[in-house]
Amino acid sequence: MMTCPSCGNPDGILDFQFDIDAVKQSWKDDPLCNRPLNIWRYRELLPLASDHIPDNWPVGWTPILNSPRLAQSLGISQLIWKDESRGLTASFKDRASAVAVAHAQMQGAKIIACSSTGNAATSLAGYASLAGLQSVIFVPQSAPKPKLTQILIYNATLFSVQGSYHDAYQLCSSACERFGWYNRNCAINPVMVEGKKTAGLEIAEQCGVLGGIPDWISVSVGDGCSIAGVWKGISHAHKLGIIDKLPQLLAVQASDVSPVSHAFHHGSLPSVVSGSTLADSINVSHPRNWRKAVNAVRESDGTFVSVTDREISRAQKEAGKHGIFAEPAAAASVAGVANAIQQGIIQSHHRVLCLITGGGLKDTNAALDSCDSPIEIEPNIQSLVSSLPPTFTDKNA
Ligand SMILES: *Cc1c(COP(=O)(O)O)cnc(C)c1O
């Protein structure tokens, strides 16, 4: 059972609760500083029996980077990246999929399925292949090729659904019911948020060396599970005494696909969402976990902003100038920060963390569109001299 029997789906998505005092005691007996640098260090806070912790699977403890030049150009006190592109399949979804596959194994499942805009599927295929389980994936036909390539190379059975993510989602749910497959869909399976929350716990631990927990954490929103997960981890960290202050959440949606933002600002989902965005990972017209996302943002005293595809492309290029190659949905978190600064939501004395939820190689077409073309030249020095951009000086000229 994954949803509350009286509320049903989608409103009754369950939520794991933990005995925080017991976790405190356990951390005292076996301190975090002696544990591996991956999500399994938080084993007491995961919905897995201790003999089902796959602690040799790589996942989590992605790097945080301070970006003082970008902070200066944005006019804020500090900008920190947490780069989720450095995991097994290069997205934030690795956290959820690793825990889901371990959970499926614990339940004795042999086949695990999901529908996805791309990254959830990619990460599921990756961890299923580590575990030796069969994965079945449903993606909308619009998913970028590099993501499809990842899914296929991990030996998943891949269905490209002639329709939207919404159609792929519905089909996957029916298939799981019919065939009894383990359903990794984040929106319905509460295990997923438990994987995602490890990012919040890590942010709390890692930011200690960068001046403490930031004032704002910026996260892009599609279904809403990711930001809700981050908040759950932050809340755990607060209750467990890792941090003594809570950050505000900046939730970022694409202007033309922003139903969760609408729900936050107006109290309910819009009746129709017909737009679309180049940021495929947040191109979600029927969000499945919007309540959890809205509640998390409210609880953090944060807010939602929306950014256009142009702002996203610009942010993707800007991030690249500072050592970060983000896919469009990840760059949206940066665009959201610029937008929130303009609106006076984020102020000059604030310290901000952007969660880079996915790597740029996952959608090279979108990345190329935000860049200049290569300069074509003949293989000789004259040709180079005459094509050199004006920022370069020629000492022989
Ligand atoms: C899934 C995803 C998101 C959004 O997460 P939701 O849980 O759908 O809100 C953002 N960025 C990337 C790269 C993603 O893959």
Boltz pocket constraint, residues with backbone or C-beta under 6 A from the ligand:
constraints:
  - pocket:
      binder: B
      contacts: [[A, 91], [A, 92], [A, 93], [A, 119], [A, 120], [A, 186], [A, 220], [A, 221], [A, 222], [A, 223], [A, 224], [A, 225], [A, 226], [A, 227], [A, 281], [A, 282], [A, 284], [A, 327], [A, 329], [A, 330], [A, 357], [A, 358]]
      max_distance: 6.0
